[in-house]
């Protein structure tokens, strides 16, 4: 009897031991599975955060990572890339830019070949914080629609002007290579020594001489209270 009890006891102990092992194995598997599920989630969150940060830091396609890039005077308006010296008025209109007071008669109006940089003509869009100028740099008269973009004037902060509160150009779909809120030091650190710093006008210039006209063109950055407030980009051949 005792030997049977002993064998029954051994079997019970063995069963319990097997159960404990199974339970431990199951618990370990559950724990491992939970860890495996948790790991990708953490990785996913980290990757997502890095991706978002990279997107914010990335320069829009077509623009330069140099704020005053004299070889690429481009900007983006409502998702379309425009380049000074290349983009025509007609191309801007085809891309959906609504230029004020311009109809077929004005588009077809003949513009003489420019003899100086003053021969550009000024057109604006709805919203006074953005304006454009175009010029005919061919050797003969051409329709206004075929003239190329030569100047862009952008107000980047809301300022009171002529008694009106203006919207910032960046709020109207404009993207440029320059972050909207930088200091003079940050600008110079990125683009190198400027051609001129005008402390009185609080302006920093990056300009090159025209090969055709007695003038220069490039970038003029204006600052207000230490922050970038206005950008003027120009181009001349």
MARZAKOL-179430 format. One record per residue (C-alpha): y, z, x; residue number from 1. Coordinates in Angstrom, 2 decimals. Example, Ala and Ser with C-alpha at 12.3 -4.5 7.8 and 13.67 -1.06 7.14 Angstrom:
<atoms>
ATOM       yy       zz       xx  pos
ATOM    -4.50     7.80    12.30    1
ATOM    -1.06     7.14    13.67    2
</atoms>
This chain:
<atoms>
ATOM       yy       zz       xx  pos
ATOM     0.00     0.00     0.00    1
ATOM     2.36     0.93     2.73    2
ATOM     1.52    -2.21     4.63    3
ATOM     2.24    -4.28     1.49    4
ATOM     5.49    -2.36     0.96    5
ATOM     6.31    -3.04     4.51    6
ATOM     5.64    -6.75     4.11    7
ATOM     7.63    -6.82     0.86    8
ATOM    10.43    -5.01     2.63    9
ATOM    10.31    -7.48     5.48   10
ATOM    10.46   -10.37     3.03   11
ATOM    13.44    -8.80     1.26   12
ATOM    15.19    -8.28     4.55   13
ATOM    14.38   -11.82     5.55   14
ATOM    15.69   -13.11     2.20   15
ATOM    18.91   -11.12     2.57   16
ATOM    19.29   -12.38     6.11   17
ATOM    18.84   -15.96     4.94   18
ATOM    21.36   -15.36     2.16   19
ATOM    23.86   -13.86     4.59   20
ATOM    23.44   -16.82     6.91   21
ATOM    23.85   -19.26     4.02   22
ATOM    26.92   -17.38     2.78   23
ATOM    28.43   -17.38     6.27   24
ATOM    27.66   -21.06     6.64   25
ATOM    29.19   -21.81     3.24   26
ATOM    32.28   -19.68     4.01   27
ATOM    32.68   -21.36     7.38   28
ATOM    32.37   -24.79     5.78   29
ATOM    34.96   -23.90     3.12   30
ATOM    37.30   -22.48     5.75   31
ATOM    36.87   -25.54     7.95   32
ATOM    37.41   -27.84     4.97   33
ATOM    40.57   -25.95     4.00   34
ATOM    41.83   -26.16     7.57   35
ATOM    41.04   -29.86     7.68   36
ATOM    42.93   -30.41     4.44   37
ATOM    45.86   -28.30     5.61   38
ATOM    46.18   -29.98     9.00   39
ATOM    47.01   -33.47     7.73   40
ATOM    49.50   -31.96     5.29   41
ATOM    51.35   -30.25     8.13   42
ATOM    51.15   -33.41    10.22   43
ATOM    52.33   -35.43     7.24   44
ATOM    55.35   -33.18     6.72   45
ATOM    56.21   -33.27    10.43   46
ATOM    55.82   -37.05    10.60   47
ATOM    57.89   -37.48     7.46   48
ATOM    60.67   -35.29     8.90   49
ATOM    60.64   -37.22    12.18   50
ATOM    60.66   -40.54    10.31   51
ATOM    63.62   -39.47     8.20   52
ATOM    65.49   -38.27    11.29   53
ATOM    64.73   -41.57    13.03   54
ATOM    66.02   -43.51    10.04   55
ATOM    69.28   -41.57    10.09   56
ATOM    69.69   -42.14    13.83   57
ATOM    68.67   -45.81    13.74   58
ATOM    71.31   -48.50    14.06   59
ATOM    71.26   -50.95    11.11   60
ATOM    69.61   -54.26    12.03   61
ATOM    72.07   -56.76    13.46   62
ATOM    74.53   -54.16    14.68   63
ATOM    74.87   -52.85    18.22   64
ATOM    74.16   -49.37    19.51   65
ATOM    77.42   -49.72    21.44   66
ATOM    80.36   -48.75    19.24   67
ATOM    82.78   -51.26    20.80   68
ATOM    80.50   -54.19    21.58   69
ATOM    82.78   -57.12    22.41   70
ATOM    79.77   -59.43    22.41   71
ATOM    78.72   -58.49    18.88   72
ATOM    81.66   -57.88    16.55   73
ATOM    79.61   -57.51    13.41   74
ATOM    79.53   -55.33    10.31   75
ATOM    77.45   -55.06     7.17   76
ATOM    78.93   -55.31     3.70   77
ATOM    76.72   -54.71     0.66   78
ATOM    73.61   -55.43     2.71   79
ATOM    74.86   -58.66     4.32   80
ATOM    75.61   -59.04     8.03   81
ATOM    78.92   -60.71     8.91   82
ATOM    80.15   -61.56    12.41   83
ATOM    83.73   -62.22    13.43   84
ATOM    84.21   -65.66    14.96   85
ATOM    81.09   -67.00    13.17   86
ATOM    81.13   -66.11     9.48   87
ATOM    83.24   -68.36     7.25   88
ATOM    85.06   -67.41     4.08   89
ATOM    82.62   -69.53     2.06   90
ATOM    79.64   -67.71     3.58   91
ATOM    81.14   -64.37     2.57   92
ATOM    81.72   -65.61    -0.96   93
ATOM    78.16   -66.97    -1.12   94
ATOM    76.95   -63.49    -0.10   95
ATOM    78.72   -61.98    -3.09   96
ATOM    81.99   -60.80    -1.54   97
ATOM    84.66   -61.01    -4.22   98
ATOM    87.90   -61.94    -2.50   99
ATOM    91.02   -61.36    -4.54  100
ATOM    93.09   -64.22    -5.91  101
ATOM    90.88   -66.96    -4.54  102
ATOM    89.84   -69.86    -6.74  103
ATOM    88.61   -73.37    -6.02  104
ATOM    92.17   -74.58    -5.45  105
ATOM    92.78   -71.92    -2.81  106
ATOM    89.37   -72.46    -1.21  107
ATOM    90.09   -76.16    -0.86  108
ATOM    93.62   -75.66     0.41  109
ATOM    94.01   -77.29     3.82  110
ATOM    94.68   -74.94     6.74  111
ATOM    96.14   -76.43     9.89  112
ATOM    94.61   -75.89    13.29  113
ATOM    95.86   -72.58    14.63  114
ATOM    98.48   -72.81    17.38  115
ATOM    98.65   -69.05    17.80  116
ATOM    96.89   -65.94    16.56  117
ATOM    99.63   -65.61    13.94  118
ATOM    98.22   -68.62    12.14  119
ATOM    95.55   -66.51    10.50  120
ATOM    95.76   -65.86     6.77  121
ATOM    95.11   -62.62     4.98  122
ATOM    92.75   -62.00     2.09  123
ATOM    91.52   -58.72     0.62  124
ATOM    88.76   -57.61    -1.67  125
ATOM    88.99   -55.15    -4.54  126
ATOM    89.56   -51.84    -2.83  127
ATOM    92.49   -51.46    -0.49  128
ATOM    90.46   -49.84     2.26  129
ATOM    88.98   -53.19     3.35  130
ATOM    90.84   -56.36     4.27  131
ATOM    89.99   -59.59     6.06  132
ATOM    91.80   -62.36     7.91  133
ATOM    90.57   -65.89     8.58  134
ATOM    91.63   -68.56    11.05  135
ATOM    91.10   -72.25    11.76  136
ATOM    90.14   -72.65    15.42  137
ATOM    89.13   -76.32    15.16  138
ATOM    91.33   -79.19    16.33  139
ATOM    92.20   -80.45    12.85  140
ATOM    93.07   -79.24     9.38  141
ATOM    90.14   -77.89     7.35  142
ATOM    89.71   -76.26     3.91  143
ATOM    90.33   -72.51     3.78  144
ATOM    86.68   -71.99     2.81  145
ATOM    85.60   -73.23     6.27  146
ATOM    87.89   -70.95     8.29  147
ATOM    86.17   -68.18    10.24  148
ATOM    86.62   -64.46     9.92  149
ATOM    88.95   -63.21    12.67  150
ATOM    90.04   -59.71    11.58  151
ATOM    88.57   -56.82     9.61  152
ATOM    90.54   -53.70     8.76  153
ATOM    88.57   -50.67     7.58  154
ATOM    89.81   -47.28     6.41  155
ATOM    87.00   -44.80     6.89  156
ATOM    88.52   -41.70     5.34  157
ATOM    90.34   -41.10     2.07  158
ATOM    94.03   -41.06     2.84  159
ATOM    97.15   -41.21     0.71  160
ATOM    99.01   -44.48     1.25  161
ATOM   101.90   -45.86    -0.78  162
ATOM   101.33   -43.12    -3.29  163
ATOM    97.74   -44.19    -3.97  164
ATOM    94.48   -42.46    -3.06  165
ATOM    92.22   -44.96    -1.36  166
ATOM    88.46   -45.04    -1.35  167
ATOM    86.83   -44.99     2.07  168
ATOM    85.46   -48.35     3.20  169
ATOM    82.09   -46.72     3.78  170
ATOM    82.00   -45.80     0.09  171
ATOM    82.39   -49.48    -0.73  172
ATOM    79.21   -50.62     0.99  173
ATOM    80.49   -51.11     4.55  174
ATOM    78.32   -50.28     7.57  175
ATOM    79.53   -50.60    11.16  176
ATOM    77.98   -49.68    14.50  177
ATOM    80.28   -46.67    14.73  178
ATOM    79.28   -43.41    12.99  179
ATOM    81.95   -42.60    10.43  180
ATOM    82.88   -39.21    11.91  181
ATOM    83.16   -39.30    15.70  182
ATOM    85.72   -38.02    18.18  183
ATOM    87.54   -39.90    20.95  184
ATOM    85.30   -38.31    23.56  185
ATOM    82.16   -39.44    21.72  186
ATOM    83.53   -42.97    21.42  187
ATOM    84.34   -43.18    25.14  188
ATOM    81.01   -41.63    26.13  189
ATOM    79.26   -44.40    24.21  190
ATOM    81.43   -47.44    24.98  191
ATOM    82.89   -46.68    28.39  192
ATOM    86.48   -46.58    29.60  193
ATOM    88.84   -48.19    27.06  194
ATOM    91.48   -50.76    27.97  195
ATOM    94.13   -48.47    26.55  196
ATOM    94.59   -45.02    25.02  197
ATOM    97.74   -44.66    22.93  198
ATOM    98.34   -40.96    22.46  199
ATOM   101.41   -41.52    20.29  200
ATOM    99.49   -43.62    17.76  201
ATOM    96.30   -41.62    18.34  202
ATOM    94.52   -44.90    19.06  203
ATOM    91.84   -46.11    21.48  204
ATOM    91.60   -49.84    22.30  205
ATOM    88.79   -52.01    23.66  206
ATOM    90.32   -55.47    24.05  207
ATOM    89.82   -58.75    25.92  208
ATOM    92.31   -61.57    26.47  209
ATOM    92.03   -64.75    24.43  210
ATOM    91.18   -67.91    26.37  211
ATOM    93.16   -70.03    23.89  212
ATOM    96.09   -67.97    22.67  213
ATOM    98.55   -65.67    24.37  214
ATOM    97.00   -62.61    22.75  215
ATOM    93.98   -60.33    22.85  216
ATOM    91.30   -59.15    20.45  217
ATOM    88.55   -56.59    20.15  218
ATOM    88.47   -53.07    18.69  219
ATOM    91.18   -50.57    17.79  220
ATOM    90.04   -47.11    16.75  221
ATOM    92.46   -44.70    15.06  222
ATOM    91.92   -40.95    14.85  223
ATOM    93.25   -38.31    12.49  224
ATOM    92.83   -34.59    13.21  225
ATOM    90.43   -35.49    16.01  226
ATOM    88.13   -37.57    13.78  227
ATOM    87.78   -41.35    13.45  228
ATOM    89.79   -42.52    10.44  229
ATOM    90.36   -46.25    10.82  230
ATOM    88.79   -49.22    12.63  231
ATOM    90.33   -52.64    13.23  232
ATOM    88.09   -55.36    14.62  233
ATOM    89.51   -58.73    15.68  234
ATOM    88.29   -61.93    17.31  235
ATOM    90.03   -64.81    19.03  236
ATOM    88.47   -67.61    21.07  237
</atoms>
